[in-house]
Amino acid sequence: MFRDAFQNVVDIHTSGHADRKTIKQVIETVNPKEAIIGIHKDKGQTLESLELSDEIKNKITNIKI
């Protein structure tokens, strides 16, 4: 499984459908060391389109689960 490639996986769930501002705040608060794996998204929306630092954007992993 893809998740097994990472030593410390923490699942974070936002209740219901979080808006883009909330998703941005969660990502910046957590500040992941290795990767960000988005599971669900609205059609046409990407995590890369959030106003995040390049350092954080480089951690976004685009895989289909």
PQR file with spaces between the fields and no chain letter, atoms N, CA, C, O and H, PARSE charges and radii, in Angstrom:
ATOM       1  N    MET     1       0.837   -1.178    0.000 -0.4000 1.5000
ATOM       2  CA   MET     1       0.000    0.000    0.000 -0.0000 2.0000
ATOM       3  C    MET     1       0.891    1.255    0.000  0.5500 1.7000
ATOM       4  O    MET     1       1.951    1.273    0.625 -0.5500 1.4000
ATOM       5  N    PHE     2       0.452    2.279   -0.697 -0.4000 1.5000
ATOM       6  CA   PHE     2       1.229    3.516   -0.814 -0.0000 2.0000
ATOM       7  C    PHE     2       1.568    4.110    0.548  0.5500 1.7000
ATOM       8  O    PHE     2       2.681    4.595    0.755 -0.5500 1.4000
ATOM       9  H    PHE     2      -0.409    2.264   -1.205  0.4000 1.0000
ATOM      10  N    ARG     3       0.630    4.075    1.464 -0.4000 1.5000
ATOM      11  CA   ARG     3       0.833    4.665    2.798 -0.0000 2.0000
ATOM      12  C    ARG     3       1.995    4.022    3.535  0.5500 1.7000
ATOM      13  O    ARG     3       2.633    4.664    4.368 -0.5500 1.4000
ATOM      14  H    ARG     3      -0.274    3.681    1.296  0.4000 1.0000
ATOM      15  N    ASP     4       2.273    2.767    3.239 -0.4000 1.5000
ATOM      16  CA   ASP     4       3.362    2.050    3.910 -0.0000 2.0000
ATOM      17  C    ASP     4       4.737    2.643    3.578  0.5500 1.7000
ATOM      18  O    ASP     4       5.720    2.351    4.260 -0.5500 1.4000
ATOM      19  H    ASP     4       1.754    2.245    2.562  0.4000 1.0000
ATOM      20  N    ALA     5       4.804    3.461    2.548 -0.4000 1.5000
ATOM      21  CA   ALA     5       6.072    4.089    2.169 -0.0000 2.0000
ATOM      22  C    ALA     5       6.466    5.190    3.156  0.5500 1.7000
ATOM      23  O    ALA     5       7.601    5.667    3.132 -0.5500 1.4000
ATOM      24  H    ALA     5       4.006    3.698    1.995  0.4000 1.0000
ATOM      25  N    PHE     6       5.541    5.592    4.015 -0.4000 1.5000
ATOM      26  CA   PHE     6       5.793    6.654    4.974 -0.0000 2.0000
ATOM      27  C    PHE     6       5.785    6.090    6.383  0.5500 1.7000
ATOM      28  O    PHE     6       4.958    5.241    6.714 -0.5500 1.4000
ATOM      29  H    PHE     6       4.620    5.205    4.035  0.4000 1.0000
ATOM      30  N    GLN     7       6.705    6.561    7.213 -0.4000 1.5000
ATOM      31  CA   GLN     7       6.843    6.010    8.554 -0.0000 2.0000
ATOM      32  C    GLN     7       5.775    6.487    9.522  0.5500 1.7000
ATOM      33  O    GLN     7       5.366    5.721   10.394 -0.5500 1.4000
ATOM      34  H    GLN     7       7.377    7.251    6.945  0.4000 1.0000
ATOM      35  N    ASN     8       5.319    7.695    9.406 -0.4000 1.5000
ATOM      36  CA   ASN     8       4.381    8.252   10.379 -0.0000 2.0000
ATOM      37  C    ASN     8       3.195    8.852    9.643  0.5500 1.7000
ATOM      38  O    ASN     8       3.203   10.033    9.298 -0.5500 1.4000
ATOM      39  H    ASN     8       5.651    8.318    8.698  0.4000 1.0000
ATOM      40  N    VAL     9       2.178    8.039    9.404 -0.4000 1.5000
ATOM      41  CA   VAL     9       0.992    8.496    8.691 -0.0000 2.0000
ATOM      42  C    VAL     9      -0.071    8.877    9.713  0.5500 1.7000
ATOM      43  O    VAL     9      -0.398    8.096   10.607 -0.5500 1.4000
ATOM      44  H    VAL     9       2.171    7.080    9.684  0.4000 1.0000
ATOM      45  N    VAL    10      -0.604   10.083    9.571 -0.4000 1.5000
ATOM      46  CA   VAL    10      -1.671   10.548   10.446 -0.0000 2.0000
ATOM      47  C    VAL    10      -2.843   10.959    9.554  0.5500 1.7000
ATOM      48  O    VAL    10      -2.702   11.808    8.674 -0.5500 1.4000
ATOM      49  H    VAL    10      -0.339   10.717    8.845  0.4000 1.0000
ATOM      50  N    ASP    11      -3.991   10.347    9.796 -0.4000 1.5000
ATOM      51  CA   ASP    11      -5.188   10.718    9.048 -0.0000 2.0000
ATOM      52  C    ASP    11      -5.855   11.899    9.734  0.5500 1.7000
ATOM      53  O    ASP    11      -6.064   11.889   10.947 -0.5500 1.4000
ATOM      54  H    ASP    11      -4.105    9.657   10.511  0.4000 1.0000
ATOM      55  N    ILE    12      -6.184   12.908    8.952 -0.4000 1.5000
ATOM      56  CA   ILE    12      -6.897   14.071    9.481 -0.0000 2.0000
ATOM      57  C    ILE    12      -8.161   14.233    8.644  0.5500 1.7000
ATOM      58  O    ILE    12      -8.109   14.257    7.415 -0.5500 1.4000
ATOM      59  H    ILE    12      -6.014   12.916    7.967  0.4000 1.0000
ATOM      60  N    HIS    13      -9.278   14.341    9.319 -0.4000 1.5000
ATOM      61  CA   HIS    13     -10.554   14.446    8.630 -0.0000 2.0000
ATOM      62  C    HIS    13     -11.236   15.739    9.039  0.5500 1.7000
ATOM      63  O    HIS    13     -11.331   16.053   10.226 -0.5500 1.4000
ATOM      64  H    HIS    13      -9.320   14.322   10.318  0.4000 1.0000
ATOM      65  N    THR    14     -11.708   16.485    8.056 -0.4000 1.5000
ATOM      66  CA   THR    14     -12.508   17.663    8.359 -0.0000 2.0000
ATOM      67  C    THR    14     -13.962   17.265    8.199  0.5500 1.7000
ATOM      68  O    THR    14     -14.325   16.630    7.208 -0.5500 1.4000
ATOM      69  H    THR    14     -11.631   16.230    7.092  0.4000 1.0000
ATOM      70  N    SER    15     -14.777   17.617    9.132 -0.4000 1.5000
ATOM      71  CA   SER    15     -16.175   17.216    9.137 -0.0000 2.0000
ATOM      72  C    SER    15     -16.904   17.813    7.939  0.5500 1.7000
ATOM      73  O    SER    15     -16.775   19.000    7.639 -0.5500 1.4000
ATOM      74  H    SER    15     -14.482   18.133    9.937  0.4000 1.0000
ATOM      75  N    GLY    16     -17.655   16.981    7.277 -0.4000 1.5000
ATOM      76  CA   GLY    16     -18.415   17.467    6.129 -0.0000 2.0000
ATOM      77  C    GLY    16     -17.499   17.872    4.997  0.5500 1.7000
ATOM      78  O    GLY    16     -16.419   17.305    4.830 -0.5500 1.4000
ATOM      79  H    GLY    16     -17.760   16.017    7.521  0.4000 1.0000
ATOM      80  N    HIS    17     -17.914   18.829    4.238 -0.4000 1.5000
ATOM      81  CA   HIS    17     -17.108   19.318    3.121 -0.0000 2.0000
ATOM      82  C    HIS    17     -16.428   20.613    3.551  0.5500 1.7000
ATOM      83  O    HIS    17     -17.052   21.673    3.605 -0.5500 1.4000
ATOM      84  H    HIS    17     -18.791   19.291    4.374  0.4000 1.0000
ATOM      85  N    ALA    18     -15.155   20.508    3.850 -0.4000 1.5000
ATOM      86  CA   ALA    18     -14.400   21.694    4.268 -0.0000 2.0000
ATOM      87  C    ALA    18     -14.217   22.626    3.084  0.5500 1.7000
ATOM      88  O    ALA    18     -13.995   22.177    1.959 -0.5500 1.4000
ATOM      89  H    ALA    18     -14.647   19.648    3.806  0.4000 1.0000
ATOM      90  N    ASP    19     -14.308   23.913    3.336 -0.4000 1.5000
ATOM      91  CA   ASP    19     -14.057   24.872    2.268 -0.0000 2.0000
ATOM      92  C    ASP    19     -12.540   25.013    2.068  0.5500 1.7000
ATOM      93  O    ASP    19     -11.746   24.515    2.866 -0.5500 1.4000
ATOM      94  H    ASP    19     -14.488   24.278    4.250  0.4000 1.0000
ATOM      95  N    ARG    20     -12.171   25.682    1.021 -0.4000 1.5000
ATOM      96  CA   ARG    20     -10.754   25.802    0.651 -0.0000 2.0000
ATOM      97  C    ARG    20      -9.939   26.486    1.750  0.5500 1.7000
ATOM      98  O    ARG    20      -8.792   26.112    1.993 -0.5500 1.4000
ATOM      99  H    ARG    20     -12.816   26.087    0.372  0.4000 1.0000
ATOM     100  N    LYS    21     -10.521   27.479    2.408 -0.4000 1.5000
ATOM     101  CA   LYS    21      -9.826   28.189    3.484 -0.0000 2.0000
ATOM     102  C    LYS    21      -9.492   27.223    4.629  0.5500 1.7000
ATOM     103  O    LYS    21      -8.389   27.254    5.174 -0.5500 1.4000
ATOM     104  H    LYS    21     -11.453   27.783    2.210  0.4000 1.0000
ATOM     105  N    THR    22     -10.447   26.375    4.983 -0.4000 1.5000
ATOM     106  CA   THR    22     -10.237   25.415    6.069 -0.0000 2.0000
ATOM     107  C    THR    22      -9.168   24.397    5.692  0.5500 1.7000
ATOM     108  O    THR    22      -8.305   24.073    6.508 -0.5500 1.4000
ATOM     109  H    THR    22     -11.344   26.349    4.541  0.4000 1.0000
ATOM     110  N    ILE    23      -9.218   23.894    4.470 -0.4000 1.5000
ATOM     111  CA   ILE    23      -8.203   22.933    4.026 -0.0000 2.0000
ATOM     112  C    ILE    23      -6.819   23.561    4.075  0.5500 1.7000
ATOM     113  O    ILE    23      -5.861   22.923    4.512 -0.5500 1.4000
ATOM     114  H    ILE    23      -9.919   24.157    3.807  0.4000 1.0000
ATOM     115  N    LYS    24      -6.709   24.801    3.633 -0.4000 1.5000
ATOM     116  CA   LYS    24      -5.432   25.521    3.682 -0.0000 2.0000
ATOM     117  C    LYS    24      -4.944   25.643    5.129  0.5500 1.7000
ATOM     118  O    LYS    24      -3.769   25.412    5.411 -0.5500 1.4000
ATOM     119  H    LYS    24      -7.487   25.320    3.278  0.4000 1.0000
ATOM     120  N    GLN    25      -5.841   26.003    6.035 -0.4000 1.5000
ATOM     121  CA   GLN    25      -5.463   26.153    7.445 -0.0000 2.0000
ATOM     122  C    GLN    25      -5.004   24.829    8.049  0.5500 1.7000
ATOM     123  O    GLN    25      -4.035   24.795    8.807 -0.5500 1.4000
ATOM     124  H    GLN    25      -6.796   26.191    5.805  0.4000 1.0000
ATOM     125  N    VAL    26      -5.694   23.743    7.718 -0.4000 1.5000
ATOM     126  CA   VAL    26      -5.305   22.425    8.229 -0.0000 2.0000
ATOM     127  C    VAL    26      -3.905   22.058    7.736  0.5500 1.7000
ATOM     128  O    VAL    26      -3.063   21.628    8.523 -0.5500 1.4000
ATOM     129  H    VAL    26      -6.482   23.771    7.102  0.4000 1.0000
ATOM     130  N    ILE    27      -3.657   22.227    6.446 -0.4000 1.5000
ATOM     131  CA   ILE    27      -2.346   21.890    5.881 -0.0000 2.0000
ATOM     132  C    ILE    27      -1.249   22.721    6.523  0.5500 1.7000
ATOM     133  O    ILE    27      -0.201   22.188    6.887 -0.5500 1.4000
ATOM     134  H    ILE    27      -4.341   22.577    5.806  0.4000 1.0000
ATOM     135  N    GLU    28      -1.477   24.021    6.667 -0.4000 1.5000
ATOM     136  CA   GLU    28      -0.445   24.890    7.251 -0.0000 2.0000
ATOM     137  C    GLU    28      -0.232   24.602    8.733  0.5500 1.7000
ATOM     138  O    GLU    28       0.893   24.701    9.223 -0.5500 1.4000
ATOM     139  H    GLU    28      -2.328   24.455    6.372  0.4000 1.0000
ATOM     140  N    THR    29      -1.283   24.252    9.446 -0.4000 1.5000
ATOM     141  CA   THR    29      -1.162   23.944   10.869 -0.0000 2.0000
ATOM     142  C    THR    29      -0.397   22.646   11.079  0.5500 1.7000
ATOM     143  O    THR    29       0.483   22.569   11.937 -0.5500 1.4000
ATOM     144  H    THR    29      -2.197   24.172    9.048  0.4000 1.0000
ATOM     145  N    VAL    30      -0.727   21.638   10.305 -0.4000 1.5000
ATOM     146  CA   VAL    30      -0.063   20.344   10.432 -0.0000 2.0000
ATOM     147  C    VAL    30       1.379   20.416    9.929  0.5500 1.7000
ATOM     148  O    VAL    30       2.273   19.801   10.511 -0.5500 1.4000
ATOM     149  H    VAL    30      -1.441   21.700    9.607  0.4000 1.0000
ATOM     150  N    ASN    31       1.603   21.161    8.858 -0.4000 1.5000
ATOM     151  CA   ASN    31       2.922   21.312    8.241 -0.0000 2.0000
ATOM     152  C    ASN    31       3.621   19.952    8.103  0.5500 1.7000
ATOM     153  O    ASN    31       4.629   19.702    8.764 -0.5500 1.4000
ATOM     154  H    ASN    31       0.877   21.661    8.385  0.4000 1.0000
ATOM     155  N    PRO    32       3.088   19.084    7.252 -0.5600 1.5000
ATOM     156  CA   PRO    32       3.611   17.729    7.127  0.2800 2.0000
ATOM     157  C    PRO    32       5.077   17.699    6.698  0.5500 1.7000
ATOM     158  O    PRO    32       5.543   18.554    5.945 -0.5500 1.4000
ATOM     159  N    LYS    33       5.781   16.699    7.198 -0.4000 1.5000
ATOM     160  CA   LYS    33       7.205   16.562    6.893 -0.0000 2.0000
ATOM     161  C    LYS    33       7.450   15.946    5.528  0.5500 1.7000
ATOM     162  O    LYS    33       8.404   16.312    4.841 -0.5500 1.4000
ATOM     163  H    LYS    33       5.402   16.005    7.810  0.4000 1.0000
ATOM     164  N    GLU    34       6.580   14.997    5.124 -0.4000 1.5000
ATOM     165  CA   GLU    34       6.857   14.254    3.907 -0.0000 2.0000
ATOM     166  C    GLU    34       5.873   14.484    2.770  0.5500 1.7000
ATOM     167  O    GLU    34       6.279   14.813    1.656 -0.5500 1.4000
ATOM     168  H    GLU    34       5.805   14.700    5.682  0.4000 1.0000
ATOM     169  N    ALA    35       4.590   14.315    3.041 -0.4000 1.5000
ATOM     170  CA   ALA    35       3.646   14.341    1.928 -0.0000 2.0000
ATOM     171  C    ALA    35       2.255   14.749    2.377  0.5500 1.7000
ATOM     172  O    ALA    35       1.890   14.619    3.545 -0.5500 1.4000
ATOM     173  H    ALA    35       4.260   14.048    3.946  0.4000 1.0000
ATOM     174  N    ILE    36       1.492   15.247    1.414 -0.4000 1.5000
ATOM     175  CA   ILE    36       0.079   15.556    1.589 -0.0000 2.0000
ATOM     176  C    ILE    36      -0.659   14.723    0.549  0.5500 1.7000
ATOM     177  O    ILE    36      -0.400   14.834   -0.649 -0.5500 1.4000
ATOM     178  H    ILE    36       1.789   15.352    0.465  0.4000 1.0000
ATOM     179  N    ILE    37      -1.576   13.894    1.018 -0.4000 1.5000
ATOM     180  CA   ILE    37      -2.334   13.050    0.109 -0.0000 2.0000
ATOM     181  C    ILE    37      -3.799   13.443    0.220  0.5500 1.7000
ATOM     182  O    ILE    37      -4.458   13.120    1.209 -0.5500 1.4000
ATOM     183  H    ILE    37      -1.787   13.804    1.992  0.4000 1.0000
ATOM     184  N    GLY    38      -4.301   14.126   -0.773 -0.4000 1.5000
ATOM     185  CA   GLY    38      -5.712   14.508   -0.790 -0.0000 2.0000
ATOM     186  C    GLY    38      -6.555   13.332   -1.251  0.5500 1.7000
ATOM     187  O    GLY    38      -6.248   12.722   -2.275 -0.5500 1.4000
ATOM     188  H    GLY    38      -3.766   14.388   -1.576  0.4000 1.0000
ATOM     189  N    ILE    39      -7.593   13.008   -0.529 -0.4000 1.5000
ATOM     190  CA   ILE    39      -8.413   11.846   -0.864 -0.0000 2.0000
ATOM     191  C    ILE    39      -9.638   12.250   -1.687  0.5500 1.7000
ATOM     192  O    ILE    39      -9.879   11.679   -2.751 -0.5500 1.4000
ATOM     193  H    ILE    39      -7.842   13.504    0.303  0.4000 1.0000
ATOM     194  N    HIS    40     -10.402   13.212   -1.218 -0.4000 1.5000
ATOM     195  CA   HIS    40     -11.610   13.643   -1.919 -0.0000 2.0000
ATOM     196  C    HIS    40     -11.435   15.098   -2.322  0.5500 1.7000
ATOM     197  O    HIS    40     -10.812   15.885   -1.610 -0.5500 1.4000
ATOM     198  H    HIS    40     -10.207   13.676   -0.354  0.4000 1.0000
ATOM     199  N    LYS    41     -11.988   15.439   -3.465 -0.4000 1.5000
ATOM     200  CA   LYS    41     -11.951   16.841   -3.883 -0.0000 2.0000
ATOM     201  C    LYS    41     -13.116   17.107   -4.832  0.5500 1.7000
ATOM     202  O    LYS    41     -13.679   16.190   -5.430 -0.5500 1.4000
ATOM     203  H    LYS    41     -12.494   14.799   -4.044  0.4000 1.0000
ATOM     204  N    ASP    42     -13.453   18.366   -4.951 -0.4000 1.5000
ATOM     205  CA   ASP    42     -14.477   18.747   -5.915 -0.0000 2.0000
ATOM     206  C    ASP    42     -13.875   18.731   -7.312  0.5500 1.7000
ATOM     207  O    ASP    42     -12.692   19.025   -7.486 -0.5500 1.4000
ATOM     208  H    ASP    42     -12.996   19.111   -4.466  0.4000 1.0000
ATOM     209  N    LYS    43     -14.670   18.394   -8.287 -0.4000 1.5000
ATOM     210  CA   LYS    43     -14.210   18.353   -9.667 -0.0000 2.0000
ATOM     211  C    LYS    43     -13.604   19.708  -10.056  0.5500 1.7000
ATOM     212  O    LYS    43     -14.198   20.760   -9.819 -0.5500 1.4000
ATOM     213  H    LYS    43     -15.631   18.155   -8.146  0.4000 1.0000
ATOM     214  N    GLY    44     -12.428   19.658  -10.649 -0.4000 1.5000
ATOM     215  CA   GLY    44     -11.765   20.874  -11.112 -0.0000 2.0000
ATOM     216  C    GLY    44     -10.952   21.587  -10.044  0.5500 1.7000
ATOM     217  O    GLY    44     -10.297   22.585  -10.343 -0.5500 1.4000
ATOM     218  H    GLY    44     -11.945   18.803  -10.841  0.4000 1.0000
ATOM     219  N    GLN    45     -10.974   21.106   -8.814 -0.4000 1.5000
ATOM     220  CA   GLN    45     -10.222   21.726   -7.729 -0.0000 2.0000
ATOM     221  C    GLN    45      -8.979   20.891   -7.426  0.5500 1.7000
ATOM     222  O    GLN    45      -9.031   19.661   -7.454 -0.5500 1.4000
ATOM     223  H    GLN    45     -11.507   20.295   -8.571  0.4000 1.0000
ATOM     224  N    THR    46      -7.878   21.550   -7.141 -0.4000 1.5000
ATOM     225  CA   THR    46      -6.652   20.839   -6.785 -0.0000 2.0000
ATOM     226  C    THR    46      -6.060   21.458   -5.535  0.5500 1.7000
ATOM     227  O    THR    46      -6.286   22.633   -5.246 -0.5500 1.4000
ATOM     228  H    THR    46      -7.835   22.549   -7.118  0.4000 1.0000
ATOM     229  N    LEU    47      -5.303   20.665   -4.797 -0.4000 1.5000
ATOM     230  CA   LEU    47      -4.605   21.213   -3.634 -0.0000 2.0000
ATOM     231  C    LEU    47      -3.549   22.223   -4.079  0.5500 1.7000
ATOM     232  O    LEU    47      -3.273   23.190   -3.369 -0.5500 1.4000
ATOM     233  H    LEU    47      -5.120   19.710   -5.032  0.4000 1.0000
ATOM     234  N    GLU    48      -2.959   21.997   -5.254 -0.4000 1.5000
ATOM     235  CA   GLU    48      -1.932   22.918   -5.756 -0.0000 2.0000
ATOM     236  C    GLU    48      -2.476   24.319   -6.004  0.5500 1.7000
ATOM     237  O    GLU    48      -1.716   25.287   -6.005 -0.5500 1.4000
ATOM     238  H    GLU    48      -3.184   21.211   -5.831  0.4000 1.0000
ATOM     239  N    SER    49      -3.785   24.435   -6.212 -0.4000 1.5000
ATOM     240  CA   SER    49      -4.368   25.751   -6.487 -0.0000 2.0000
ATOM     241  C    SER    49      -4.584   26.574   -5.214  0.5500 1.7000
ATOM     242  O    SER    49      -4.953   27.746   -5.292 -0.5500 1.4000
ATOM     243  H    SER    49      -4.403   23.649   -6.210  0.4000 1.0000
ATOM     244  N    LEU    50      -4.356   25.966   -4.037 -0.4000 1.5000
ATOM     245  CA   LEU    50      -4.443   26.721   -2.782 -0.0000 2.0000
ATOM     246  C    LEU    50      -3.238   27.646   -2.659  0.5500 1.7000
ATOM     247  O    LEU    50      -2.163   27.343   -3.177 -0.5500 1.4000
ATOM     248  H    LEU    50      -4.056   25.014   -3.974  0.4000 1.0000
ATOM     249  N    GLU    51      -3.411   28.742   -1.995 -0.4000 1.5000
ATOM     250  CA   GLU    51      -2.304   29.674   -1.787 -0.0000 2.0000
ATOM     251  C    GLU    51      -1.429   29.169   -0.641  0.5500 1.7000
ATOM     252  O    GLU    51      -1.561   29.600    0.504 -0.5500 1.4000
ATOM     253  H    GLU    51      -4.285   28.989   -1.574  0.4000 1.0000
ATOM     254  N    LEU    52      -0.525   28.237   -0.986 -0.4000 1.5000
ATOM     255  CA   LEU    52       0.395   27.642   -0.025 -0.0000 2.0000
ATOM     256  C    LEU    52       1.823   27.970   -0.435  0.5500 1.7000
ATOM     257  O    LEU    52       2.082   28.318   -1.587 -0.5500 1.4000
ATOM     258  H    LEU    52      -0.417   27.888   -1.917  0.4000 1.0000
ATOM     259  N    SER    53       2.738   27.860    0.501 -0.4000 1.5000
ATOM     260  CA   SER    53       4.136   28.092    0.170 -0.0000 2.0000
ATOM     261  C    SER    53       4.612   27.015   -0.799  0.5500 1.7000
ATOM     262  O    SER    53       4.048   25.922   -0.840 -0.5500 1.4000
ATOM     263  H    SER    53       2.528   27.577    1.437  0.4000 1.0000
ATOM     264  N    ASP    54       5.642   27.318   -1.573 -0.4000 1.5000
ATOM     265  CA   ASP    54       6.193   26.334   -2.501 -0.0000 2.0000
ATOM     266  C    ASP    54       6.695   25.107   -1.751  0.5500 1.7000
ATOM     267  O    ASP    54       6.588   23.987   -2.250 -0.5500 1.4000
ATOM     268  H    ASP    54       6.100   28.206   -1.539  0.4000 1.0000
ATOM     269  N    GLU    55       7.239   25.311   -0.561 -0.4000 1.5000
ATOM     270  CA   GLU    55       7.729   24.192    0.241 -0.0000 2.0000
ATOM     271  C    GLU    55       6.603   23.196    0.535  0.5500 1.7000
ATOM     272  O    GLU    55       6.792   21.985    0.421 -0.5500 1.4000
ATOM     273  H    GLU    55       7.325   26.221   -0.155  0.4000 1.0000
ATOM     274  N    ILE    56       5.445   23.711    0.910 -0.4000 1.5000
ATOM     275  CA   ILE    56       4.309   22.842    1.198 -0.0000 2.0000
ATOM     276  C    ILE    56       3.746   22.260   -0.097  0.5500 1.7000
ATOM     277  O    ILE    56       3.419   21.074   -0.136 -0.5500 1.4000
ATOM     278  H    ILE    56       5.292   24.695    1.003  0.4000 1.0000
ATOM     279  N    LYS    57       3.624   23.058   -1.152 -0.4000 1.5000
ATOM     280  CA   LYS    57       3.097   22.552   -2.422 -0.0000 2.0000
ATOM     281  C    LYS    57       3.926   21.398   -2.958  0.5500 1.7000
ATOM     282  O    LYS    57       3.384   20.482   -3.577 -0.5500 1.4000
ATOM     283  H    LYS    57       3.890   24.021   -1.120  0.4000 1.0000
ATOM     284  N    ASN    58       5.223   21.428   -2.730 -0.4000 1.5000
ATOM     285  CA   ASN    58       6.096   20.352   -3.206 -0.0000 2.0000
ATOM     286  C    ASN    58       5.835   19.037   -2.503  0.5500 1.7000
ATOM     287  O    ASN    58       6.302   17.996   -2.965 -0.5500 1.4000
ATOM     288  H    ASN    58       5.663   22.172   -2.227  0.4000 1.0000
ATOM     289  N    LYS    59       5.110   19.049   -1.411 -0.4000 1.5000
ATOM     290  CA   LYS    59       4.786   17.827   -0.660 -0.0000 2.0000
ATOM     291  C    LYS    59       3.470   17.195   -1.104  0.5500 1.7000
ATOM     292  O    LYS    59       3.134   16.097   -0.661 -0.5500 1.4000
ATOM     293  H    LYS    59       4.730   19.894   -1.036  0.4000 1.0000
ATOM     294  N    ILE    60       2.728   17.868   -1.968 -0.4000 1.5000
ATOM     295  CA   ILE    60       1.447   17.338   -2.418 -0.0000 2.0000
ATOM     296  C    ILE    60       1.704   16.165   -3.353  0.5500 1.7000
ATOM     297  O    ILE    60       2.447   16.277   -4.328 -0.5500 1.4000
ATOM     298  H    ILE    60       3.001   18.760   -2.328  0.4000 1.0000
ATOM     299  N    THR    61       1.079   15.045   -3.036 -0.4000 1.5000
ATOM     300  CA   THR    61       1.232   13.828   -3.823 -0.0000 2.0000
ATOM     301  C    THR    61      -0.061   13.586   -4.583  0.5500 1.7000
ATOM     302  O    THR    61      -1.130   13.481   -3.981 -0.5500 1.4000
ATOM     303  H    THR    61       0.476   14.954   -2.244  0.4000 1.0000
ATOM     304  N    ASN    62       0.033   13.500   -5.881 -0.4000 1.5000
ATOM     305  CA   ASN    62      -1.155   13.295   -6.700 -0.0000 2.0000
ATOM     306  C    ASN    62      -1.261   11.836   -7.117  0.5500 1.7000
ATOM     307  O    ASN    62      -0.705   11.412   -8.130 -0.5500 1.4000
ATOM     308  H    ASN    62       0.901   13.586   -6.369  0.4000 1.0000
ATOM     309  N    ILE    63      -1.980   11.094   -6.317 -0.4000 1.5000
ATOM     310  CA   ILE    63      -2.225    9.699   -6.624 -0.0000 2.0000
ATOM     311  C    ILE    63      -3.713    9.445   -6.549  0.5500 1.7000
ATOM     312  O    ILE    63      -4.442   10.219   -5.929 -0.5500 1.4000
ATOM     313  H    ILE    63      -2.431   11.438   -5.493  0.4000 1.0000
ATOM     314  N    LYS    64      -4.163    8.405   -7.152 -0.4000 1.5000
ATOM     315  CA   LYS    64      -5.573    8.019   -7.058 -0.0000 2.0000
ATOM     316  C    LYS    64      -5.656    6.843   -6.109  0.5500 1.7000
ATOM     317  O    LYS    64      -5.005    5.820   -6.318 -0.5500 1.4000
ATOM     318  H    LYS    64      -3.570    7.776   -7.656  0.4000 1.0000
ATOM     319  N    ILE    65      -6.463    6.989   -5.056 -0.4000 1.5000
ATOM     320  CA   ILE    65      -6.633    5.915   -4.086 -0.0000 2.0000
ATOM     321  C    ILE    65      -8.007    5.308   -4.261  0.5500 1.7000
ATOM     322  O    ILE    65      -8.366    4.377   -3.540 -0.5500 1.4000
ATOM     323  H    ILE    65      -6.992    7.821   -4.886  0.4000 1.0000
